[in-house]
């Protein structure tokens, strides 16, 4: 079996940086989206349950 040697270069480091950045950005976007949906639904339900002001 042939042994593969990976030389550390700036191109490799830059590629790994962007891959990690985009994956973490996606994870944060999913978490924020879930939080936004849950808190938005809770706020909407709370605002709908408030009595209206009689004029």
C-alpha positions as CSV (number, residue, x, y, z in Angstrom):
1,X,0.0,0.0,0.0
2,X,1.3,3.4,-0.9
3,X,1.8,6.0,1.8
4,X,0.4,9.4,1.1
5,X,2.4,12.4,2.4
6,X,0.4,15.6,2.8
7,X,2.7,18.7,2.9
8,X,1.4,21.5,5.0
9,X,1.0,24.5,2.8
10,X,-0.8,27.9,3.0
11,X,-3.3,26.7,0.4
12,X,-4.2,23.7,2.6
13,X,-4.4,25.9,5.7
14,X,-6.6,28.4,3.9
15,X,-8.9,25.7,2.6
16,X,-9.2,24.1,6.1
17,X,-10.0,27.5,7.6
18,X,-12.8,28.2,5.1
19,X,-14.2,24.8,5.6
20,X,-14.3,25.1,9.4
21,X,-15.7,28.6,9.1
22,X,-18.5,27.7,6.8
23,X,-19.5,24.6,8.8
24,X,-19.6,26.6,12.0
25,X,-21.5,29.3,10.3
26,X,-24.1,26.8,9.2
27,X,-24.4,25.3,12.6
28,X,-24.9,28.8,14.2
29,X,-27.5,29.6,11.5
30,X,-29.5,26.5,12.3
31,X,-29.3,27.1,16.1
32,X,-30.4,30.8,15.6
33,X,-33.2,29.8,13.2
34,X,-34.6,27.3,15.7
35,X,-34.3,29.9,18.6
36,X,-36.0,32.6,16.4
37,X,-38.9,30.2,15.5
38,X,-39.5,29.1,19.1
39,X,-39.2,32.6,20.6
40,X,-41.2,34.1,17.8
41,X,-44.0,31.6,18.3
42,X,-43.9,32.2,22.1
43,X,-44.1,36.0,21.6
44,X,-46.9,35.7,19.1
45,X,-48.9,33.5,21.5
46,X,-48.3,35.9,24.3
47,X,-49.4,38.9,22.3
48,X,-52.5,37.1,21.1
49,X,-53.5,36.3,24.7
50,X,-53.3,39.9,25.9
51,X,-56.7,41.6,26.3
52,X,-57.4,44.4,23.9
53,X,-57.8,47.9,25.2
54,X,-61.4,49.2,25.1
55,X,-61.7,52.7,23.6
